[in-house]
Amino acid sequence: MTGSFNTLCTVRSDCEVHTVHTDCFPVYRLLRQLCQIRHSLPIDTFQILVVSLVLTRLDYGNSVLAGVPVYLFRRLQSVLNAAARLTCHLWQSDHISDALACFYWLRIPERIKFKIAVLTYEVIDGLALPYYMCHRPTQSTITAFCRHQSPGSAY
């Protein structure tokens, strides 16, 4: 049983690395293409293009990346930073925090936590897709889980 668990962890880890690699490279290529048309568009229109073409690719399926190693987050974060620099006309050496805050963009770990929180809320309220609803916990399961948790323990 332990061998199959280790194999499962390895496969999950390899898939996460593959997912991050396949997400980053096409998005960088897209950012280079957007850089070529940046000067011919108004700033608001260009920001809408970046959000609709780049950020949606970063957000698609990112909830499965919860708990991945930090180096994978850094790769995705570098794509987000490049999109913010391109939109704000910033240099590589400029600080990116203000640009992210200006657009109300969350960093990658916060984006993943927010997406998981939204999915959890939708499942609890019955608003989620049918796939998620079949895994919905019952009230007795939630009560039993809460009863077994000590006040100071983390989930």
C-alpha positions in Angstrom: 0.0 0.0 0.0 2.8 2.4 0.8 4.4 1.9 -2.6 1.2 2.8 -4.4 0.9 5.9 -2.3 4.4 7.0 -3.1 3.8 6.3 -6.8 0.6 8.4 -6.6 2.5 11.3 -4.9 5.2 11.1 -7.6 2.6 11.1 -10.4 0.7 14.0 -8.8 4.0 15.9 -8.5 5.0 15.2 -12.1 1.6 16.4 -13.3 1.8 19.6 -11.3 5.2 20.3 -12.8 4.0 19.5 -16.3 0.9 21.7 -15.7 3.0 24.7 -14.6 5.4 24.2 -17.6 2.5 23.9 -20.1 0.8 27.0 -18.6 3.9 29.3 -18.5 5.5 28.9 -21.9 2.4 29.7 -24.1 1.5 32.6 -21.8 5.0 34.1 -22.2 4.6 33.8 -25.9 1.3 35.5 -25.7 2.8 38.3 -23.7 5.4 38.9 -26.3 2.7 39.1 -29.0 0.7 41.6 -26.8 3.8 43.7 -26.4 4.0 44.3 -30.1 0.4 45.8 -30.2 0.6 47.6 -26.8 1.3 51.0 -28.3 -1.6 50.9 -30.8 -4.3 50.3 -28.2 -5.7 52.5 -25.4 -4.5 51.5 -21.9 -8.0 50.3 -20.8 -8.4 48.1 -23.8 -5.0 46.7 -23.4 -5.6 45.8 -19.8 -8.8 44.0 -20.8 -6.9 42.0 -23.3 -4.3 41.1 -20.7 -6.9 40.0 -18.2 -9.0 38.1 -20.7 -6.1 36.3 -22.5 -3.4 35.9 -19.8 -5.0 35.9 -16.4 -7.7 33.5 -17.4 -5.1 31.0 -18.5 -3.3 31.3 -15.2 -6.6 30.9 -13.3 -7.9 27.9 -15.2 -7.6 24.9 -13.0 -5.2 26.5 -10.6 -7.1 25.1 -7.6 -5.4 21.7 -8.2 -2.1 23.5 -7.5 -2.9 23.9 -3.8 0.0 22.7 -1.7 2.6 22.6 -4.5 6.2 23.5 -3.8 7.2 27.2 -3.7 9.3 27.0 -6.8 6.2 26.2 -8.9 4.4 29.2 -7.5 7.4 31.4 -8.4 7.1 30.3 -12.1 3.4 31.2 -12.2 4.1 34.4 -10.2 6.7 35.5 -12.8 4.1 35.2 -15.5 1.7 37.4 -13.5 4.5 39.9 -12.8 5.4 40.1 -16.5 1.7 40.8 -17.4 1.6 43.6 -14.8 4.9 45.1 -16.0 3.7 45.0 -19.6 0.4 46.6 -18.7 2.0 49.4 -16.5 5.1 50.0 -18.7 7.4 49.0 -15.8 11.1 48.0 -16.1 12.3 44.7 -14.8 13.9 46.3 -11.8 10.7 48.2 -10.7 8.7 47.0 -7.8 5.6 45.0 -8.8 3.5 45.1 -5.6 2.0 48.5 -6.4 1.1 47.5 -9.9 -0.7 44.3 -8.7 -2.5 46.3 -6.0 -3.5 49.0 -8.6 -5.3 46.4 -10.7 -6.6 44.4 -7.7 -4.7 41.3 -8.8 -3.9 38.8 -6.2 -0.6 37.0 -6.1 -0.7 33.3 -7.2 -1.0 31.7 -3.7 -3.8 34.1 -2.8 -5.5 33.4 -6.2 -5.5 29.7 -5.5 -6.8 30.1 -1.9 -9.5 32.5 -3.2 -10.6 30.0 -5.9 -10.8 27.2 -3.3 -12.8 29.4 -1.0 -15.2 30.2 -3.7 -15.6 26.6 -4.8 -16.2 25.6 -1.1 -18.8 28.3 -0.7 -20.6 27.2 -3.9 -20.6 23.5 -2.8 -21.9 24.3 0.7 -24.7 26.6 -0.7 -25.6 24.1 -3.5 -24.5 26.4 -6.3 -21.7 24.3 -7.7 -21.5 22.2 -10.8 -23.0 18.7 -10.5 -19.5 17.1 -10.3 -18.7 19.0 -7.1 -22.2 18.4 -5.7 -21.7 14.6 -5.6 -18.8 15.2 -3.3 -20.7 17.5 -1.0 -20.3 16.7 2.7 -23.4 16.1 4.8 -24.2 18.1 7.9 -23.4 15.1 10.1 -19.9 14.8 8.4 -19.2 18.5 9.0 -20.4 18.3 12.6 -18.2 15.2 13.3 -15.2 16.9 11.7 -15.6 20.0 13.8 -16.1 18.0 17.0 -12.8 16.2 16.4 -10.8 19.4 15.8 -9.2 21.0 18.8 -9.6 24.8 19.1 -5.9 25.5 18.3 -5.3 22.9 15.6 -4.9 23.7 11.9 -6.9 21.9 9.3 
